Amino acid sequence: MIDRRSPDPPDALLVDCRWVGTRGGVGRVVQHLLRGVRDLDASGELESAVGPSLVLWGPPGPVEDASGELPPGVRVAPSRRVGHEWVGQRDFFGLPAHRGALYLHQLRPLRDWSSATLIHDTIPLRQGSAIKRRVWRRLLRDVAHRSGALLTVSEHSRRSIAADLGVDPATIVRVHLPMDRHLAARVRARRAERGAGTDLLYVGRFDANKNLPGLIAAFGASGRHRDAQLHLFGPAPQHRSTLLDIARQHGVRNVVIAERTDDDDLVTAYAGAAAVVAPSFEEGWGLGPYEAVACGIPVVASDRGALPEVAAYATTRFDLVDITQPGALAAAIAEVQPADVETMDAASLAAEVGSPTSAELARVALATARAARPAPGR
């Protein structure tokens, strides 16, 4: 039975939730896992997945907002730091009492070998300065060495981790990310109020692998900038002037960079999009295109990394483009035809049928962490 009495059971499974509420893939994974914990509890499966108790390590407010009322035997261990900040390593000495841990990002405290780590991708090994790449390689090899089990989010990332970190690919557990049914339902409701949009939307950061200069240039070459906007949702405020300079250099107008990026703004952005564009050189998964599929929005994406895996879920148009071919991305953007509300909503509902769920993510990830033993060294 789940122990409802002890606040610090020595055999607790710890889940690193410090990322919850942050924009991007890791924040979404934490959100989905917490929803999955709630769903497993409702179906009576939680104890078999996690054992006697579960500790959610992160900011109490956002954790409770994402998980709802905590089931018996589940508690929050407060942490005020965000996982992706390097200062998060200060939590090395402040981890709550636990026997095993599930870390949902490769930037994790470098201790506790009875743990499972979710490595989303190894893209940092292929971008930035030589010194930065060496630091990342050393860090990721250390993470793999200290983890009793590794998880990842795509077959592309599984192959990359095996090749880059010297890990047997058969030992890496693939978890299937859920479609965000909550987001899709809100987008459908917003479209019902406002109608279908005509603009193009990019969702993500301004990183080297994202190819935003290439996207802006292709948007200009496509001619779409004369009667539609390109919305960039996710680049940090400090990158705004750089991106607008790139647009001016290409003679492109109608590039709009979102100033606010909370969940309600994201719903509005998807509801007003005729298509989502993902021109990346590499993706470990591709959250923006995947959320577009869930919302029934057509996608134009590069054929790199895991994006072809995302395309397998599409129930509406999903164009994979060889971005190394001159003019290919611009041509695909020019061909985008806005769909009506009924078509997009029907595609959104169809995408949910048989797609991965939060409960499935939680079941696999928690059971993998629970079964992890001290790493023998890789």
C-alpha positions as CSV (number, residue, x, y, z in Angstrom):
1,M,0.0,0.0,0.0
2,I,1.1,3.6,-0.6
3,D,2.5,5.0,2.6
4,R,0.3,8.1,3.4
5,R,2.1,8.9,6.7
6,S,5.8,9.5,6.2
7,P,6.7,12.8,4.6
8,D,10.2,11.5,3.6
9,P,9.9,7.8,2.9
10,P,13.4,6.3,2.2
11,D,12.2,4.3,-0.8
12,A,10.5,7.2,-2.6
13,L,10.8,7.7,-6.3
14,L,11.9,11.3,-7.1
15,V,10.7,13.1,-10.2
16,D,12.6,16.2,-11.3
17,C,9.8,18.7,-12.0
18,R,11.9,21.8,-11.8
19,W,11.1,22.5,-15.5
20,V,7.4,22.7,-15.1
21,G,5.8,25.9,-16.4
22,T,8.8,26.7,-18.7
23,R,8.3,27.1,-22.4
24,G,9.6,24.4,-24.7
25,G,9.7,20.6,-24.9
26,V,11.0,19.9,-21.4
27,G,8.3,21.9,-19.7
28,R,5.7,20.2,-21.8
29,V,7.1,16.7,-20.9
30,V,6.9,17.5,-17.2
31,Q,3.3,18.8,-17.7
32,H,2.3,15.7,-19.5
33,L,3.9,13.4,-16.9
34,L,2.1,15.1,-14.1
35,R,-1.2,14.7,-15.9
36,G,-0.2,11.1,-16.4
37,V,0.3,10.6,-12.7
38,R,-3.2,11.9,-12.0
39,D,-4.6,9.6,-14.7
40,L,-2.7,6.5,-13.4
41,D,-4.0,7.2,-9.9
42,A,-7.6,7.4,-11.3
43,S,-7.2,4.0,-13.0
44,G,-5.6,2.4,-9.9
45,E,-2.2,1.9,-11.7
46,L,-0.1,4.4,-9.9
47,E,1.3,2.3,-7.1
48,S,2.4,-0.5,-9.5
49,A,4.3,2.1,-11.6
50,V,6.1,4.0,-8.8
51,G,6.1,1.8,-5.6
52,P,5.1,3.0,-2.2
53,S,5.6,6.8,-2.7
54,L,6.4,9.5,-5.2
55,V,8.2,12.8,-4.6
56,L,7.6,15.6,-7.1
57,W,10.7,17.9,-6.9
58,G,9.9,21.4,-8.2
59,P,8.1,24.7,-7.6
60,P,5.0,23.9,-5.6
61,G,2.5,26.2,-7.3
62,P,3.2,25.1,-10.9
63,V,3.5,21.4,-9.9
64,E,0.1,21.5,-8.3
65,D,-1.4,23.5,-11.2
66,A,-0.2,20.8,-13.6
67,S,-1.1,17.7,-11.5
68,G,-4.3,18.9,-9.8
69,E,-5.1,17.4,-6.4
70,L,-2.2,15.2,-5.4
71,P,-3.0,11.5,-4.9
72,P,-2.3,9.9,-1.6
73,G,1.4,9.0,-1.2
74,V,2.5,11.8,-3.6
75,R,4.0,14.9,-2.2
76,V,5.9,18.0,-3.5
77,A,9.4,18.7,-2.4
78,P,10.0,22.5,-3.0
79,S,12.7,23.7,-5.3
80,R,12.9,27.3,-6.4
81,R,15.5,26.8,-9.2
82,V,14.7,26.1,-12.8
83,G,16.4,22.9,-14.1
84,H,17.9,24.4,-17.2
85,E,19.8,27.1,-15.3
86,W,23.4,25.9,-14.7
87,V,23.0,27.2,-11.1
88,G,20.5,24.3,-10.7
89,Q,23.6,22.1,-10.1
90,R,23.6,23.7,-6.6
91,D,20.8,21.4,-5.8
92,F,23.4,18.6,-5.9
93,F,23.5,18.8,-2.1
94,G,19.8,19.6,-1.6
95,L,18.0,16.6,-3.2
96,P,15.0,15.3,-1.1
97,A,15.3,11.9,0.4
98,H,14.7,9.2,-2.2
99,R,15.9,5.8,-3.4
100,G,15.6,6.3,-7.2
101,A,15.1,9.3,-9.4
102,L,13.6,10.3,-12.8
103,Y,15.4,13.2,-14.3
104,L,13.5,14.7,-17.3
105,H,16.4,16.5,-18.9
106,Q,20.1,15.9,-19.3
107,L,20.9,19.0,-17.2
108,R,20.5,17.1,-13.9
109,P,22.4,17.0,-10.7
110,L,25.4,14.8,-11.3
111,R,24.8,12.3,-8.5
112,D,22.6,9.4,-7.6
113,W,23.4,6.6,-9.9
114,S,20.1,4.8,-9.1
115,S,18.3,7.0,-11.6
116,A,16.9,7.2,-15.1
117,T,17.6,10.3,-17.3
118,L,15.6,11.5,-20.3
119,I,18.1,12.8,-22.9
120,H,16.0,14.7,-25.4
121,D,18.8,15.1,-28.0
122,T,22.5,15.5,-28.6
123,I,22.2,18.6,-30.8
124,P,24.6,20.7,-28.6
125,L,27.4,18.4,-29.8
126,R,27.0,19.8,-33.3
127,Q,26.6,23.5,-32.8
128,G,28.5,26.3,-31.1
129,S,32.2,26.7,-30.6
130,A,34.6,23.8,-30.3
131,I,35.1,24.5,-26.6
132,K,31.3,24.5,-26.0
133,R,30.9,21.3,-27.9
134,R,33.6,19.6,-25.9
135,V,32.0,20.7,-22.6
136,W,28.7,19.3,-23.7
137,R,30.2,16.0,-24.8
138,R,31.9,15.6,-21.5
139,L,28.7,16.5,-19.6
140,L,26.5,14.1,-21.6
141,R,28.9,11.3,-21.3
142,D,29.0,11.8,-17.6
143,V,25.2,11.8,-17.5
144,A,25.0,8.6,-19.4
145,H,27.6,7.0,-17.2
146,R,25.8,8.0,-14.0
147,S,22.4,6.9,-15.1
148,G,21.1,3.4,-14.4
149,A,18.7,3.8,-17.4
150,L,18.3,6.3,-20.3
151,L,15.2,7.4,-22.0
152,T,14.6,9.5,-25.1
153,V,11.8,10.9,-27.2
154,S,12.4,9.7,-30.8
155,E,14.2,7.0,-32.8
156,H,16.4,9.8,-34.3
157,S,17.6,10.8,-30.8
158,R,18.1,7.1,-29.8
159,R,20.5,6.7,-32.8
160,S,22.2,10.0,-32.0
161,I,22.7,9.1,-28.3
162,A,24.1,5.7,-29.2
163,A,26.6,7.2,-31.8
164,D,27.6,10.3,-29.8
165,L,27.8,8.9,-26.3
166,G,28.8,5.3,-27.0
167,V,25.6,3.8,-25.5
168,D,24.1,0.5,-26.7
169,P,20.9,1.7,-28.5
170,A,19.0,-1.4,-27.2
171,T,19.3,-0.1,-23.6
172,I,17.7,3.3,-24.4
173,V,14.0,3.4,-23.7
174,R,11.9,5.3,-26.2
175,V,9.0,7.2,-24.7
176,H,6.2,8.4,-26.9
177,L,5.2,12.0,-26.2
178,P,1.4,12.6,-25.8
179,M,-0.6,14.8,-28.0
180,D,-1.7,17.8,-26.1
181,R,-5.5,17.2,-26.1
182,H,-6.0,20.1,-23.7
183,L,-4.3,22.6,-26.0
184,A,-6.0,21.2,-29.1
185,A,-9.5,21.6,-27.5
186,R,-8.7,25.2,-26.6
187,V,-7.5,26.0,-30.1
188,R,-10.7,24.5,-31.6
189,A,-12.8,26.6,-29.3
190,R,-10.8,29.8,-30.2
191,R,-11.1,29.1,-33.9
192,A,-14.9,28.7,-33.5
193,E,-14.9,32.2,-32.1
194,R,-12.5,33.9,-34.5
195,G,-12.5,31.7,-37.7
196,A,-9.5,30.2,-39.5
197,G,-6.3,32.3,-39.9
198,T,-4.1,33.0,-43.0
199,D,-0.7,33.5,-41.3
200,L,2.3,31.3,-41.0
201,L,3.5,30.4,-37.5
202,Y,6.9,29.3,-36.1
203,V,7.0,28.0,-32.5
204,G,10.4,27.5,-30.8
205,R,13.6,29.2,-29.7
206,F,16.2,31.1,-31.8
207,D,18.9,28.5,-31.8
208,A,21.4,27.6,-34.6
209,N,19.7,24.4,-35.4
210,K,16.3,26.1,-35.8
211,N,17.3,27.8,-39.1
212,L,15.3,31.0,-38.5
213,P,17.4,33.1,-40.9
214,G,16.6,30.5,-43.6
215,L,12.9,30.6,-42.7
216,I,12.7,34.4,-43.0
217,A,14.5,34.4,-46.3
218,A,12.2,31.7,-47.6
219,F,9.1,33.6,-46.4
220,G,10.3,36.6,-48.4
221,A,11.1,34.6,-51.5
222,S,7.7,32.9,-51.4
223,G,5.9,36.2,-51.8
224,R,3.6,35.3,-48.9
225,H,4.9,38.4,-46.9
226,R,2.9,40.7,-49.2
227,D,-0.5,39.4,-47.9
228,A,0.3,37.3,-44.8
229,Q,2.3,37.5,-41.6
230,L,5.0,35.2,-40.3
231,H,4.6,34.9,-36.5
232,L,7.7,33.9,-34.5
233,F,6.5,32.5,-31.2
234,G,9.2,31.7,-28.7
235,P,12.4,33.6,-29.4
236,A,13.7,35.5,-26.4
237,P,13.3,39.3,-26.2
238,Q,17.1,39.8,-26.6
239,H,16.9,38.2,-30.1
240,R,14.1,40.4,-31.3
241,S,16.4,43.1,-32.9
242,T,18.6,40.5,-34.6
243,L,15.6,38.7,-36.2
244,L,14.1,42.0,-37.4
245,D,17.5,43.0,-38.8
246,I,17.5,39.7,-40.7
247,A,14.1,40.4,-42.1
248,R,15.1,43.9,-43.2
249,Q,18.2,42.5,-44.9
250,H,16.0,40.2,-47.0
251,G,13.5,43.0,-47.7
252,V,10.8,41.1,-45.8
253,R,8.0,42.8,-43.9
254,N,5.2,41.3,-41.9
255,V,7.5,39.4,-39.5
256,V,5.9,39.5,-36.1
257,I,7.8,38.4,-32.9
258,A,5.5,37.5,-30.0
259,E,6.1,39.7,-26.9
260,R,4.1,37.4,-24.6
261,T,4.4,33.6,-24.7
262,D,2.0,32.2,-22.0
263,D,-0.3,29.3,-22.8
264,D,-3.2,31.6,-23.7
265,D,-1.0,33.4,-26.2
266,L,0.0,30.1,-27.7
267,V,-3.6,29.0,-28.1
268,T,-4.3,32.3,-30.0
269,A,-1.2,31.8,-32.2
270,Y,-2.2,28.3,-33.2
271,A,-5.9,29.3,-33.8
272,G,-4.8,32.0,-36.2
273,A,-2.3,29.9,-38.2
274,A,-2.9,28.7,-41.7
275,A,0.3,26.5,-41.3
276,V,3.1,25.9,-38.9
277,V,6.6,26.0,-40.4
278,A,9.6,24.1,-38.9
279,P,12.7,24.6,-41.1
280,S,15.2,23.0,-38.6
281,F,18.6,21.5,-39.5
282,E,17.9,19.0,-36.7
283,E,15.2,18.3,-34.1
284,G,15.1,15.7,-31.3
285,W,11.4,15.6,-31.8
286,G,9.6,18.8,-32.9
287,L,7.1,20.1,-30.4
288,G,5.7,22.9,-32.6
289,P,4.8,20.6,-35.6
290,Y,3.5,18.0,-33.2
291,E,1.2,20.5,-31.5
292,A,0.2,21.7,-35.0
293,V,-0.9,18.1,-35.9
294,A,-2.9,17.9,-32.6
295,C,-4.6,21.2,-33.6
296,G,-5.3,20.1,-37.2
297,I,-3.0,22.7,-38.7
298,P,-1.0,21.9,-41.9
299,V,2.8,21.8,-41.5
300,V,5.8,22.7,-43.7
301,A,8.9,21.1,-42.1
302,S,12.4,20.1,-43.1
303,D,13.1,16.4,-43.6
304,R,15.8,16.4,-40.9
305,G,16.1,14.8,-37.5
306,A,12.9,13.4,-36.0
307,L,10.5,15.6,-38.0
308,P,9.6,12.7,-40.4
309,E,8.6,10.7,-37.2
310,V,6.2,13.6,-36.3
311,A,4.8,13.5,-39.8
312,A,3.6,9.9,-39.3
313,Y,0.9,11.3,-36.9
314,A,-0.4,13.9,-39.3
315,T,-4.1,13.8,-40.4
316,T,-3.8,16.9,-42.6
317,R,-1.1,18.1,-45.0
318,F,2.5,17.7,-43.7
319,D,5.1,18.7,-46.3
320,L,8.7,17.4,-45.6
321,V,11.2,19.6,-47.5
322,D,14.8,19.1,-48.4
323,I,16.0,22.5,-47.1
324,T,19.4,21.9,-48.8
325,Q,17.8,22.4,-52.1
326,P,17.7,26.1,-53.1
327,G,14.1,27.5,-53.2
328,A,12.5,24.3,-51.9
329,L,11.3,25.8,-48.6
330,A,10.1,29.0,-50.3
331,A,8.2,26.9,-52.8
332,A,6.5,24.8,-50.1
333,I,5.5,28.0,-48.2
334,A,4.1,29.5,-51.4
335,E,1.9,26.5,-51.9
336,V,0.2,26.6,-48.5
337,Q,-3.5,26.9,-48.8
338,P,-5.5,28.0,-45.7
339,A,-8.0,25.5,-44.6
340,D,-11.5,26.3,-43.2
341,V,-12.4,25.8,-39.5
342,E,-14.4,22.6,-40.1
343,T,-11.6,20.9,-42.0
344,M,-9.0,21.8,-39.4
345,D,-11.2,20.8,-36.4
346,A,-12.0,17.5,-38.0
347,A,-8.3,16.8,-38.5
348,S,-7.6,17.8,-34.9
349,L,-10.1,15.3,-33.6
350,A,-8.9,12.6,-35.9
351,A,-5.3,13.1,-34.7
352,E,-6.3,12.2,-31.2
353,V,-7.6,8.8,-32.1
354,G,-5.0,6.2,-31.1
355,S,-2.3,8.8,-30.4
356,P,-0.1,8.5,-27.3
357,T,-1.5,9.6,-23.9
358,S,-0.1,11.2,-20.8
359,A,-0.9,8.0,-18.9
360,E,1.3,6.0,-21.3
361,L,4.2,8.4,-20.9
362,A,4.0,8.3,-17.1
363,R,3.6,4.5,-17.0
364,V,6.7,3.9,-19.0
365,A,8.9,6.6,-17.6
366,L,8.1,6.0,-14.0
367,A,8.4,2.2,-14.3
368,T,11.8,2.6,-16.0
369,A,13.1,4.9,-13.2
370,R,11.7,2.5,-10.6
371,A,13.6,-0.4,-12.1
372,A,16.8,1.5,-12.6
373,R,19.8,0.2,-10.5
374,P,23.1,1.9,-9.8
375,A,24.9,2.3,-13.2
376,P,27.8,-0.2,-13.6
377,G,29.5,2.3,-15.9
378,R,29.0,2.6,-19.6
